[in-house]
Each structure stands twice: as C-alpha cells, then as structure tokens.
C-alpha cells in the first residue's frame, strides 16, 4: 500500500523532477520546518486558535535620514530656511520717523538707518518746550515705531544714528568679529517695509579680507537689493550681524560689522564733521607757489553747503572768518569755532590771484543748515523747494492755506505777482512776521492759477 502511494506521488511531474535531481528529501525537510514555525507563531499570537487580524490603518514608516545636517542648511527648503533666519532677527529691527524708515538696532537703545530719515525727522519734528530729550513709547497700538531722537549723521556714508525707546520684546545685535565668514558663505539681508512687513534678500559673500590693525574688514556681497530696501541687516546662517546696507543716491552701500563700533562712537561722541579739509604746505612748496602762509584745500564736501560753496579744492586758503590761517591744526580750531548757519568770509589764492568770498557754515554733521522742508505756522504750510518753486508737502487743516484751497502737490511759483527765484522764501517769511492778504501763483497739474490767502492777526 505505502509503495503504491509513493509510486503515485513520484508520478506527479514536480515531485518526479525533485526526485530525479535528488532534492525531494531536502524539500520535505524544509516544508516540515516551515510548518512548525508558522504553527508556533500562530499559536502564540492566538492562544485560542483565532485567525490573525490586520489592524488598520497601518503605522507610518519613517525612513532614516541619510544626512541629518541637511535638515538645517540652505541646501534643502531654502526659502523656508531664510524666513526662519529672518524671524530670529525680526525683533532687532524698528521703524523710525514719519516715513517709517527701517532701523537696525546696533546697540541697546541705538538704531542705524539712512541719512534721509534724519532730514525727515528734523523737518517734521518740532519738539515742545522742555521735551527735547524725553523718549517715550506711544501707547497707541497702531503706532509700531518707538519715539526717536537723532544722535548724528554721516552724509558721506549716507547713515544716521538714532536713540530709540525700545518697545517690549525688541533686542539688539551684538557687534563682534566675523566668526567664519569666507567667500561663498551664505548670507541674507533682512529689512522692514514701511508697512512693517519683513523683506528678505538671500545672497552670498563674493570677497572677504579680514581686518588689519585699525582698518575694517573688506567684504563684498552678491545681494540683489530692490529699490524698496532702504536699510537692511546682513546676517549669516546663525543670525549674527555681518554688515549693514543703506540706500544712497549712488546705490546701496555696505558697511562691515567690525566698522560699526568706530562709526557709532564718532556719531555719538566724536568731533564735528569738517566739510572743508586742508593740509599743510612745506617751505619748498610755499616758495614755489609764492606764498608765506596758508594751507592747501584738499577736499570740499559740496553737499554740505547750500548753495554750492565758492571755495574749491586746490585753493590756497589764507584766511578764515577774518583770521589768518597758518596751519591745518589752526584751521580746524577756526572752523569749529564758527556757528552753523553763519556766513563765513574767507580769502584764498586761486589761479595766481587772491580771491575773497563767503560760505554758510554747515552743521556738525556736514549737512546744510537750511532744512529740506520749511514750516510756516501762520500759513499752516509745509513746503519743499522743487526746481522752479516751493512744493506743498503738507497743509494743516483749518489753516489759512487750507481755507484758500491749497493742497498737497501744489507748486507755488510766485508771490504777489513776482516769480520766485532759486530757493526764495523771503515772501513767506514776511507773511509770518506781518500777516496780510497774499496772492500766490500756484501750478496744479498742467495749469496755473492765483490763490489768495487771507491774513491772520496774532
């Protein structure tokens, strides 16, 4: 009987082939072992003999990270990473001035921004008596910027320094040496728009030379600054400050972080800026030039004077303010002794001839004393010179100017039948001193009309 069963099984094609190849016994052993193992596993999981059940949903499968460091690098999710860096430094930026200019907190209570903000603040802010030094935070929720006070301006670099009352939660950058900056390093410029929105500009370092002695480091960045960016903090991947960018008339200027401490010290406590720079002449040069005394005018900052100064680079300065000039050190003292806004007479040798002239002293920050904006309280009018007339920048409600129909954007080109000359404000000043009915020639859009402003007695 057993022999007949085995003969029948060997007749099956698959079993016969295994038998001919002498693999039948190993296959039977493997089948028995697999059966035992499966039975043991089922019995352990289901002691009562119930069939196994598959629980749904299945747990998620987490693939191991091959390079965990990539999860925190700009190589993956760059946009998201830059925004994370921006969030780190967002609380170190503030808005300054009526125009909401972006300021970078470079020290506790001190913010750096553009020189344009300084012009605007000085023109707009007229402190009441006794409140010039007070700094308070506005309690109005809509006001996002703190109260500010101008500390100093560097017109050459196009930056201004403000003291600010920091709102709660606003910190400041720590100024230190560049930790590991090198060409190719990733950086990002972070700024604020006037609407208090963050602006992020990614880039990288193209050139870097570490500082030597008193000289600041030389660093250049590939950063596509848009026209909307007035001032930005340039930070590395850790949010550390590596530079500051400010918008100037010639484009965006970048100041490395290690140049900021000296700049802050000079703007806060330094000596007044000298808009006319001179150097001494040695005895041989004096003999060849035919002068017994005087200094060479090396440089004149034309932007510091209104109108442009008549003193020129290359002049031999002989006298200043009625005093003779014998050395550069002596001129520095004579220059500092003059009050801003005062007309100073000078005497120079130019083209072999002695020339006398006068120039109006700029302020201690090398800016013209004449403000960019003029405010006339009796008229209720803010104006700015714009080519051929005074542009109306703001009109105070219920003022004589507003009642006469003057509006922002109007251009006053004449007073009482007389066309205005370059920066001629004498008619407005007479109105302030002796209020009377005045006829203003006003250009609005492409037409000119006469606007009569009523006089107001004090």
Legacy VTK file of the C-alpha trace (Angstrom):
# vtk DataFile Version 3.0
C-alpha trace
ASCII
DATASET POLYDATA
POINTS 458 float
0.000 0.000 0.000
2.775 2.508 1.012
4.758 1.533 -2.069
1.715 2.228 -4.254
1.218 5.688 -2.661
4.872 6.583 -3.113
4.703 5.365 -6.709
1.661 7.594 -7.321
3.388 10.643 -5.747
6.531 10.076 -7.775
4.333 10.092 -10.844
3.487 13.730 -10.273
5.638 15.979 -12.513
7.008 18.329 -9.842
7.815 15.595 -7.322
9.328 13.347 -10.003
11.644 16.159 -11.077
12.759 16.802 -7.472
13.352 13.062 -7.001
15.428 12.793 -10.172
17.570 15.727 -9.033
17.831 14.252 -5.500
16.169 17.342 -3.980
12.982 15.733 -2.747
14.201 14.986 0.794
15.640 18.433 1.441
12.392 19.994 0.147
10.305 17.845 2.523
12.510 18.799 5.477
12.198 22.499 4.648
8.425 22.213 4.341
8.137 20.498 7.755
10.320 23.102 9.484
8.357 25.998 7.938
5.098 24.415 9.021
6.293 24.053 12.606
7.467 27.650 12.782
4.232 29.049 11.338
2.135 26.933 13.677
4.132 28.071 16.712
3.773 31.730 15.773
0.034 31.474 15.190
-0.461 29.590 18.437
1.480 32.232 20.456
-0.429 35.191 18.946
-3.770 33.390 19.104
-3.768 31.009 22.052
-7.418 30.251 21.458
-6.833 29.349 17.811
-8.391 32.556 16.335
-7.126 33.605 12.887
-4.778 36.630 12.957
-6.311 40.039 12.187
-4.641 43.022 10.448
-5.183 46.325 12.275
-5.828 49.398 10.056
-4.595 51.964 9.480
-1.012 50.773 9.464
1.542 52.875 11.410
3.613 55.263 9.229
7.032 54.131 8.121
9.792 56.672 8.925
12.802 56.452 6.661
16.085 57.198 8.431
17.813 60.466 7.408
20.996 59.765 5.489
22.424 63.281 6.314
20.648 64.907 9.269
22.793 68.066 8.829
20.976 68.825 5.567
17.767 69.418 7.527
19.246 72.722 8.802
21.089 74.020 5.782
20.131 76.167 2.797
20.612 73.170 0.511
17.095 71.995 1.351
13.983 74.131 1.732
15.983 77.346 1.136
13.040 79.700 1.167
11.720 78.317 4.441
15.193 78.470 5.982
15.704 82.138 5.096
12.380 83.022 6.654
13.402 81.203 9.824
16.579 83.308 9.970
14.510 86.449 9.351
12.271 85.583 12.295
15.360 85.369 14.520
16.434 88.939 13.710
12.974 90.487 13.191
12.853 91.765 16.782
16.109 93.680 16.224
14.587 95.974 13.589
12.393 99.059 14.164
10.664 101.747 12.100
11.858 105.334 12.507
10.376 108.688 11.574
7.112 109.768 9.960
8.120 107.898 6.802
8.690 104.605 8.682
12.318 104.139 7.668
13.840 100.755 8.682
16.311 100.969 11.569
18.809 98.318 12.723
19.340 98.065 16.484
23.145 98.072 16.663
23.357 98.726 20.423
20.915 98.967 23.351
18.637 101.924 22.582
20.545 102.866 19.404
19.397 102.270 15.795
21.204 102.854 12.499
19.276 103.919 9.384
19.593 106.153 6.298
20.541 109.830 6.331
17.247 110.504 4.585
15.432 109.660 7.809
17.453 112.324 9.642
16.397 115.022 7.155
12.780 113.990 7.501
12.792 113.853 11.283
14.465 117.244 11.696
11.984 118.818 9.292
8.869 117.170 10.707
9.548 117.036 14.425
9.299 120.337 16.277
9.546 119.462 19.999
7.515 121.371 22.505
9.371 123.324 25.145
11.130 121.028 27.581
10.557 117.744 25.743
13.643 117.657 23.545
15.430 114.838 25.408
12.439 112.779 26.567
11.887 109.388 24.935
8.613 107.528 25.455
6.813 104.714 23.670
3.441 105.576 22.160
0.522 103.839 23.848
-1.452 103.741 20.606
-1.453 100.156 19.254
-1.468 101.440 15.658
1.889 103.151 16.141
4.512 100.456 15.506
7.670 102.576 15.766
9.185 103.867 19.001
9.867 107.509 19.730
13.260 108.564 18.424
15.926 111.245 18.783
18.670 111.973 16.251
22.208 111.431 17.569
24.331 112.007 14.478
24.574 111.756 10.691
27.360 110.679 8.337
26.421 112.236 4.991
29.401 110.647 3.228
28.281 107.124 4.107
24.590 108.016 3.987
23.756 106.770 7.501
22.099 108.299 10.552
22.135 107.207 14.194
19.048 107.487 16.406
18.362 106.959 20.082
15.129 104.995 20.398
12.962 103.833 23.241
12.818 100.105 22.600
9.350 98.553 22.850
8.972 95.364 24.843
10.493 92.385 23.049
12.857 94.412 20.844
16.525 93.487 21.274
19.742 94.471 19.523
22.609 92.914 17.591
25.936 92.143 19.235
28.856 93.602 17.289
31.828 91.222 17.122
34.453 89.894 14.734
33.350 87.731 11.813
33.319 84.141 13.161
33.737 82.051 9.981
32.996 84.290 7.035
34.670 83.423 3.743
33.927 83.813 0.017
30.928 81.667 -0.852
29.376 81.866 2.619
25.596 82.242 2.583
24.119 85.462 3.982
20.699 87.109 3.964
19.700 90.788 4.147
16.638 91.435 6.328
14.761 94.736 6.256
11.372 96.240 7.081
8.998 97.857 4.628
7.055 100.962 5.721
4.018 98.706 6.233
6.011 96.828 8.916
6.415 93.791 6.648
9.672 91.824 6.572
11.753 91.890 3.385
14.229 89.016 2.864
17.073 89.102 0.299
19.284 85.938 0.155
22.834 86.074 -1.196
26.436 85.098 -0.533
29.889 86.552 0.113
31.938 87.296 -3.016
35.043 88.815 -1.385
36.339 88.931 2.166
39.587 90.247 3.644
39.872 90.201 7.423
40.666 93.488 9.154
44.248 94.518 9.725
45.115 96.822 12.620
42.762 99.795 12.714
41.402 99.102 9.240
37.951 97.491 8.945
37.491 94.249 7.033
36.842 94.388 3.299
33.711 92.433 2.400
31.545 92.310 -0.710
28.231 90.527 -1.136
26.140 89.259 -4.036
22.812 90.637 -2.829
20.189 91.842 -5.353
18.868 94.774 -3.321
15.491 96.004 -4.643
14.733 99.722 -4.809
12.285 99.307 -1.898
15.114 98.356 0.507
16.290 101.479 2.398
18.328 99.841 5.153
18.964 96.167 5.904
20.799 93.991 8.405
23.050 91.451 6.658
23.312 88.284 8.788
24.897 84.851 8.471
23.198 81.456 8.870
23.110 81.863 12.650
21.512 85.316 12.521
24.742 87.104 13.538
25.269 90.579 12.059
27.998 90.681 9.394
27.130 94.036 7.815
24.621 96.832 7.285
23.353 98.049 3.904
21.892 101.533 3.343
20.398 103.059 0.220
22.171 106.173 -1.099
21.876 108.284 -4.236
24.629 106.141 -5.817
23.052 102.797 -4.908
23.272 100.565 -1.856
26.354 100.987 0.337
27.510 98.145 2.631
29.319 98.708 5.934
31.032 95.642 7.502
30.069 94.830 11.082
33.552 95.467 12.501
33.449 99.053 11.115
30.297 99.901 13.081
31.748 100.394 16.618
34.043 103.219 15.476
31.211 104.758 13.457
28.831 104.663 16.420
31.457 106.207 18.694
32.123 109.026 16.249
28.446 109.793 15.603
27.615 109.728 19.304
30.605 111.430 20.929
33.040 112.238 18.139
34.338 115.576 16.907
32.191 117.594 14.497
32.467 116.711 10.837
34.713 119.087 8.859
33.217 119.844 5.425
36.430 121.613 4.289
39.596 119.549 4.709
43.048 121.112 4.403
46.695 120.096 4.666
49.913 121.938 5.476
52.329 123.213 2.837
56.055 122.658 3.343
58.533 125.504 2.929
59.632 124.429 -0.546
56.011 124.340 -1.810
55.344 127.797 -0.366
58.370 129.248 -2.122
57.333 127.748 -5.456
53.753 128.993 -5.026
54.905 132.404 -3.849
53.065 132.411 -0.508
54.358 132.956 3.010
51.480 131.223 4.788
48.303 129.294 4.083
47.106 125.718 3.711
46.015 123.622 0.746
42.266 122.886 0.407
42.292 119.128 -0.169
38.595 118.415 -0.167
35.245 120.218 -0.093
32.016 118.332 0.605
29.720 120.163 -1.790
26.594 118.503 -0.381
27.233 120.250 2.970
26.591 123.713 1.539
23.515 125.497 0.166
24.088 126.951 -2.314
27.234 125.166 -3.522
30.390 126.553 -1.876
32.521 129.044 -3.793
35.668 127.744 -2.086
37.241 124.996 -4.205
39.630 122.073 -3.938
43.137 123.212 -4.821
42.722 126.720 -3.387
45.409 128.030 -1.041
43.430 129.165 1.996
44.945 132.277 3.565
42.191 133.497 5.902
39.015 132.193 7.523
36.434 134.292 9.368
38.756 137.285 9.461
41.680 135.344 10.966
44.867 134.266 9.164
45.362 130.538 8.573
48.929 129.336 9.164
48.452 125.571 9.625
45.880 122.781 9.255
45.645 122.498 13.052
44.901 126.216 13.333
42.214 125.995 10.630
40.497 123.109 12.448
40.109 125.323 15.522
38.869 128.290 13.488
36.396 126.063 11.629
34.992 124.533 14.832
34.559 127.990 16.399
32.061 129.125 13.728
28.352 128.641 14.416
26.288 126.526 11.996
24.362 128.705 9.568
26.733 131.669 9.895
28.101 133.272 6.734
31.909 132.991 6.991
34.237 135.150 4.890
37.413 133.600 3.526
40.463 134.572 1.431
42.220 132.211 -0.978
44.769 132.191 -3.785
43.311 130.712 -6.971
44.981 130.687 -10.384
47.659 133.045 -9.081
45.138 135.651 -7.891
43.800 136.485 -4.444
40.056 135.794 -4.245
37.703 136.635 -1.368
34.301 135.083 -0.796
31.898 133.743 1.765
30.150 130.477 2.536
27.452 129.463 5.003
28.620 127.036 7.697
27.013 123.565 7.665
26.032 121.772 10.863
28.270 119.431 12.882
27.218 116.511 10.657
28.279 118.230 7.393
24.721 118.994 6.345
23.303 122.291 5.109
21.711 124.287 7.903
18.812 125.185 5.643
16.258 122.390 6.207
14.914 120.428 3.303
11.389 121.286 4.439
10.160 124.664 5.639
7.232 125.056 8.013
5.212 128.268 8.324
2.870 128.068 11.343
0.715 131.084 10.448
0.131 129.788 6.948
-0.201 126.198 8.170
2.058 125.132 5.342
4.973 122.714 4.853
6.953 123.367 1.658
9.984 121.939 -0.121
11.965 123.590 -2.904
11.469 121.687 -6.152
13.202 123.174 -9.156
11.085 126.191 -10.086
9.063 126.710 -6.924
8.023 125.552 -3.476
6.193 122.224 -3.491
3.357 121.960 -0.954
4.175 118.883 1.127
1.501 119.248 3.814
-1.352 121.619 4.636
-2.582 121.888 8.223
-6.387 121.538 8.453
-8.359 124.750 9.204
-5.273 126.880 8.430
-5.321 129.953 6.129
-3.587 127.850 3.446
-6.251 125.134 3.673
-9.107 127.660 3.628
-7.618 129.249 0.489
-7.722 125.856 -1.245
-4.026 124.969 -1.253
-3.463 121.196 -1.349
-0.615 118.739 -1.191
1.173 118.595 -4.541
0.577 122.241 -5.485
3.656 124.183 -6.580
3.970 127.853 -5.503
5.921 129.643 -8.232
5.159 133.299 -7.412
4.016 135.681 -4.672
2.098 138.936 -5.219
2.850 138.996 -8.919
6.574 138.268 -8.577
8.041 134.961 -9.761
10.205 133.182 -7.198
13.944 132.937 -7.656
16.096 129.964 -6.580
15.018 128.952 -3.042
13.409 132.382 -2.489
11.454 132.151 0.760
11.517 135.839 1.759
7.866 136.354 0.799
6.745 133.594 3.161
8.948 134.903 5.942
7.422 138.406 5.556
3.992 136.822 5.743
4.913 135.125 9.017
6.160 138.403 10.526
3.469 140.705 9.105
0.388 138.637 8.235
-1.549 140.124 5.356
-3.636 139.045 2.394
-1.303 137.444 -0.152
-1.771 136.310 -3.769
0.099 133.122 -4.576
0.765 131.955 -8.111
0.170 128.191 -7.942
0.742 125.480 -10.539
-1.555 122.464 -10.214
-1.194 119.682 -12.761
-0.787 121.452 -16.153
-2.484 124.752 -15.209
-1.561 127.864 -13.224
-3.963 129.847 -11.055
-3.918 132.567 -8.398
-4.754 131.589 -4.809
-5.486 134.360 -2.311
-4.547 133.590 1.289
-6.210 135.695 3.986
-4.055 137.298 6.645
-4.399 136.191 10.263
-3.591 138.556 13.122
-1.814 137.076 16.132
LINES 1 459
458 0 1 2 3 4 5 6 7 8 9 10 11 12 13 14 15 16 17 18 19 20 21 22 23 24 25 26 27 28 29 30 31 32 33 34 35 36 37 38 39 40 41 42 43 44 45 46 47 48 49 50 51 52 53 54 55 56 57 58 59 60 61 62 63 64 65 66 67 68 69 70 71 72 73 74 75 76 77 78 79 80 81 82 83 84 85 86 87 88 89 90 91 92 93 94 95 96 97 98 99 100 101 102 103 104 105 106 107 108 109 110 111 112 113 114 115 116 117 118 119 120 121 122 123 124 125 126 127 128 129 130 131 132 133 134 135 136 137 138 139 140 141 142 143 144 145 146 147 148 149 150 151 152 153 154 155 156 157 158 159 160 161 162 163 164 165 166 167 168 169 170 171 172 173 174 175 176 177 178 179 180 181 182 183 184 185 186 187 188 189 190 191 192 193 194 195 196 197 198 199 200 201 202 203 204 205 206 207 208 209 210 211 212 213 214 215 216 217 218 219 220 221 222 223 224 225 226 227 228 229 230 231 232 233 234 235 236 237 238 239 240 241 242 243 244 245 246 247 248 249 250 251 252 253 254 255 256 257 258 259 260 261 262 263 264 265 266 267 268 269 270 271 272 273 274 275 276 277 278 279 280 281 282 283 284 285 286 287 288 289 290 291 292 293 294 295 296 297 298 299 300 301 302 303 304 305 306 307 308 309 310 311 312 313 314 315 316 317 318 319 320 321 322 323 324 325 326 327 328 329 330 331 332 333 334 335 336 337 338 339 340 341 342 343 344 345 346 347 348 349 350 351 352 353 354 355 356 357 358 359 360 361 362 363 364 365 366 367 368 369 370 371 372 373 374 375 376 377 378 379 380 381 382 383 384 385 386 387 388 389 390 391 392 393 394 395 396 397 398 399 400 401 402 403 404 405 406 407 408 409 410 411 412 413 414 415 416 417 418 419 420 421 422 423 424 425 426 427 428 429 430 431 432 433 434 435 436 437 438 439 440 441 442 443 444 445 446 447 448 449 450 451 452 453 454 455 456 457
